[in-house]
Amino acid sequence: MDVAVFVVCAVIVLTGAFGVILSRNPVHAALMLVMTLFGIAVLFIAQDAQFLAAVQVIVYAGAIVVLFLFVIMLLGVDRSENLLSEPIKLQRPVALLAVGAVLALLVAAIFSGSTSATGAEGVGGANAGGAGNTADLARSLFTDYVFAFEVTSVLLVIAVIGAVVLARRPERPRDGDEVDETSSPS
């Protein structure tokens, strides 16, 4: 059964990933990203990582993709761009070199014969306390790391406010309104 779940989720994840890359419509690409993230969440559940699965669905598939869709709608990226003009010189050759290097490392890791990516023995195992990894993580997060957690939440709120302020467009004068000719057009 584990192999069947893995194969089905792998097909879902790869289909969604290729859909993100190959989709011409940015909204469709964001929806394919949701499909990929849900497939990964099921793989986390298969590995008994329920907290990571919940975070995957709530934070990534929920909040981040909604933010992507909001930005897509706000910026109106439905117009086509000229792909032949290259604003940053040598960007494509450097990207191809980076992809080649990553693929070479991946092939070397696959054929190296080690049991894991690092070659070390796995340290994962059953939780001795029996409370589960989510309870232990919550206890650690809200006792030892509560200050860092709160600072991170404040920084995220500041980032959202900054993004909204930067994305605001100046109001356009409506028909019949007087235009202030002393201000420069933006």
C-alpha positions as CSV (number, residue, x, y, z in Angstrom):
1,M,0.0,0.0,0.0
2,D,2.9,2.4,0.8
3,V,4.3,1.9,-2.7
4,A,0.9,2.6,-4.3
5,V,0.4,5.8,-2.2
6,F,3.9,7.0,-3.1
7,V,3.4,6.3,-6.9
8,V,0.1,8.1,-7.0
9,C,1.4,11.1,-5.0
10,A,4.6,11.2,-7.2
11,V,2.5,11.3,-10.3
12,I,0.3,14.1,-8.8
13,V,3.4,16.1,-7.7
14,L,5.2,15.7,-11.0
15,T,2.1,16.6,-13.0
16,G,1.6,19.7,-10.9
17,A,5.2,20.7,-11.2
18,F,5.3,20.4,-14.9
19,G,1.9,22.2,-15.0
20,V,3.5,25.1,-13.1
21,I,6.4,25.3,-15.6
22,L,4.5,24.8,-18.8
23,S,1.3,26.7,-18.1
24,R,1.0,30.0,-19.9
25,N,-1.8,31.3,-17.7
26,P,-0.4,32.4,-14.3
27,V,-3.6,31.5,-12.4
28,H,-3.5,28.0,-13.9
29,A,0.2,27.8,-12.8
30,A,-0.8,28.8,-9.2
31,L,-3.5,26.1,-9.2
32,M,-1.0,23.5,-10.4
33,L,1.2,24.6,-7.5
34,V,-1.6,23.9,-5.1
35,M,-1.9,20.4,-6.6
36,T,1.8,19.8,-6.1
37,L,1.7,21.0,-2.5
38,F,-1.2,18.7,-1.7
39,G,0.6,15.8,-3.2
40,I,3.7,16.6,-1.0
41,A,1.4,16.9,2.1
42,V,0.1,13.4,1.5
43,L,3.7,12.2,1.2
44,F,4.4,13.8,4.6
45,I,1.5,11.9,6.1
46,A,2.9,8.7,4.7
47,Q,6.1,9.4,6.6
48,D,4.2,10.1,9.9
49,A,5.0,13.8,9.7
50,Q,1.5,15.1,10.4
51,F,2.7,18.6,11.5
52,L,4.6,19.1,8.3
53,A,1.6,18.0,6.3
54,A,-0.7,20.4,8.1
55,V,1.8,23.2,7.6
56,Q,2.1,22.3,3.9
57,V,-1.6,22.6,3.4
58,I,-2.3,25.6,5.7
59,V,0.7,27.8,5.1
60,Y,1.9,26.9,1.6
61,A,-1.2,25.7,-0.3
62,G,-3.4,28.1,1.7
63,A,-1.7,31.3,2.4
64,I,1.3,31.5,0.0
65,V,-0.7,30.5,-3.1
66,V,-3.5,32.9,-2.2
67,L,-0.8,35.6,-1.9
68,F,0.5,34.6,-5.3
69,L,-3.0,34.8,-6.8
70,F,-3.5,38.2,-5.1
71,V,-0.3,39.6,-6.6
72,I,-1.1,38.1,-10.0
73,M,-4.5,39.8,-10.0
74,L,-3.1,43.0,-8.6
75,L,-0.3,43.4,-11.1
76,G,-2.3,42.1,-14.0
77,V,0.3,39.8,-15.5
78,D,-2.1,38.5,-18.1
79,R,-0.4,40.5,-20.9
80,S,2.3,38.8,-22.9
81,E,6.0,39.8,-22.7
82,N,8.7,39.7,-25.3
83,L,10.8,36.7,-24.4
84,L,13.5,37.5,-27.0
85,S,14.7,40.6,-25.2
86,E,17.1,39.8,-22.4
87,P,17.2,42.5,-19.7
88,I,20.1,40.8,-17.8
89,K,22.9,39.8,-20.1
90,L,24.2,36.3,-19.7
91,Q,21.3,35.3,-17.5
92,R,20.2,32.3,-19.6
93,P,23.7,30.8,-20.1
94,V,24.4,31.1,-16.3
95,A,21.0,29.5,-15.6
96,L,21.7,26.6,-17.9
97,L,25.1,26.1,-16.3
98,A,23.5,26.0,-12.8
99,V,20.9,23.5,-14.0
100,G,23.6,21.3,-15.5
101,A,25.6,21.5,-12.2
102,V,22.6,20.5,-10.1
103,L,21.7,17.7,-12.4
104,A,25.3,16.4,-12.3
105,L,25.3,16.5,-8.5
106,L,22.0,14.7,-8.5
107,V,23.3,11.9,-10.8
108,A,26.4,11.7,-8.7
109,A,24.4,11.3,-5.5
110,I,22.2,8.7,-7.0
111,F,25.0,6.5,-8.3
112,S,27.4,7.0,-5.3
113,G,25.9,3.9,-3.6
114,S,25.5,5.6,-0.2
115,T,22.4,4.9,1.9
116,S,21.5,8.5,2.3
117,A,22.5,11.8,0.8
118,T,25.2,12.4,3.5
119,G,26.2,8.8,3.9
120,A,25.5,8.8,7.6
121,E,23.2,6.4,9.4
122,G,19.6,7.6,9.9
123,V,18.7,8.9,13.4
124,G,15.0,9.0,13.0
125,G,12.9,6.7,15.1
126,A,9.9,6.5,17.4
127,N,9.3,9.3,19.8
128,A,10.2,8.1,23.3
129,G,7.6,10.3,25.0
130,G,4.7,9.0,23.0
131,A,3.1,12.4,22.8
132,G,3.9,12.8,19.1
133,N,6.1,15.1,17.2
134,T,3.5,17.9,17.0
135,A,3.1,18.1,20.8
136,D,6.9,18.2,21.3
137,L,7.3,20.8,18.6
138,A,4.6,23.0,20.1
139,R,6.1,22.7,23.6
140,S,9.5,23.7,22.3
141,L,8.1,26.5,20.1
142,F,6.0,28.1,22.8
143,T,8.5,27.8,25.6
144,D,12.1,28.0,24.5
145,Y,11.5,29.9,21.2
146,V,8.5,32.1,21.9
147,F,10.4,35.4,21.6
148,A,11.8,34.4,18.1
149,F,8.3,33.2,17.1
150,E,6.7,36.5,18.1
151,V,9.5,38.6,16.4
152,T,9.0,36.6,13.2
153,S,5.2,37.2,13.3
154,V,5.8,41.0,13.7
155,L,8.2,41.0,10.8
156,L,5.7,39.2,8.6
157,V,3.0,41.7,9.4
158,I,5.4,44.6,8.6
159,A,6.3,42.9,5.3
160,V,2.6,42.5,4.4
161,I,1.9,46.2,5.2
162,G,5.0,47.2,3.2
163,A,3.9,45.1,0.2
164,V,0.4,46.7,0.3
165,V,1.9,50.2,0.5
166,L,4.3,49.5,-2.4
167,A,1.6,47.9,-4.6
168,R,-0.8,50.8,-4.2
169,R,-1.5,52.6,-7.4
170,P,-2.1,56.4,-7.4
171,E,-5.6,57.4,-7.9
172,R,-6.5,58.4,-11.4
173,P,-8.7,61.5,-11.9
174,R,-12.2,60.7,-12.8
175,D,-14.1,62.4,-15.6
176,G,-15.2,65.9,-14.4
177,D,-12.6,66.2,-11.7
178,E,-10.0,69.0,-11.9
179,V,-6.5,67.8,-12.6
180,D,-3.7,69.5,-10.5
181,E,-1.2,70.6,-13.2
182,T,1.5,71.4,-10.7
183,S,2.1,67.8,-9.8
184,S,4.2,65.7,-12.1
185,P,2.6,62.6,-13.6
186,S,3.7,59.3,-12.2
